[in-house]
Amino acid sequence: MRLLMTLTLVLAATAAPAFAQDGAALFNAQCKSCHTLTGTNGPAGPSLKGVAGRKLAGSPGYAYSKALSAKGGSWGDAQLDAYLSAPAAFAPGTKMFNKVADPKTRTAIIAYLKTQK
């Protein structure tokens, strides 16, 4: 069992760059129409530059929904995954309406976002 856990962690660590690379393409296809990675807020959503670890509703100058503003906490892997999988369930009343249903796609996008500091 211990060997299996070690192998799983090693494989996950070596796959991270590939997930991030795939995540770049997925971000461009699914997120870029509303969000930027420049630090300037996008046409319909906040900038996602530095989102990993940032306070929820924490992009300066973006008018967040009351639901997300009241949520509290920071954007960790679990929060990003929950929000991307079901935004309205994570923060009822949020402005975000698109969801990312596929867990592998979410993992790749999150890995990519974590590289955007």
Secondary structure as the mmCIF struct_conf table of DSSP 4:
data_model
#
loop_
_struct_conf.conf_type_id
_struct_conf.id
_struct_conf.beg_label_comp_id
_struct_conf.beg_label_asym_id
_struct_conf.beg_label_seq_id
_struct_conf.end_label_comp_id
_struct_conf.end_label_asym_id
_struct_conf.end_label_seq_id
HELX_RH_AL_P HELX_RH_AL_P1 ARG A 2 GLN A 30
TURN_TY1_P TURN_TY1_P1 CYS A 31 CYS A 34
BEND BEND1 LEU A 37 THR A 40
BEND BEND2 PRO A 43 GLY A 45
TURN_TY1_P TURN_TY1_P2 LYS A 49 GLY A 50
TURN_TY1_P TURN_TY1_P3 ALA A 52 GLY A 53
BEND BEND3 ARG A 54 ARG A 54
STRN STRN1 LYS A 55 LYS A 55
TURN_TY1_P TURN_TY1_P4 LEU A 56 ALA A 57
BEND BEND4 SER A 59 SER A 59
TURN_TY1_P TURN_TY1_P5 PRO A 60 GLY A 61
HELX_RH_AL_P HELX_RH_AL_P2 LYS A 66 LYS A 71
BEND BEND5 GLY A 73 GLY A 73
STRN STRN2 SER A 74 SER A 74
HELX_RH_AL_P HELX_RH_AL_P3 ASP A 77 SER A 85
HELX_RH_AL_P HELX_RH_AL_P4 PRO A 87 PHE A 90
BEND BEND6 ALA A 91 ALA A 91
TURN_TY1_P TURN_TY1_P6 PRO A 92 GLY A 93
BEND BEND7 LYS A 95 LYS A 95
HELX_RH_AL_P HELX_RH_AL_P5 PRO A 103 THR A 115
#
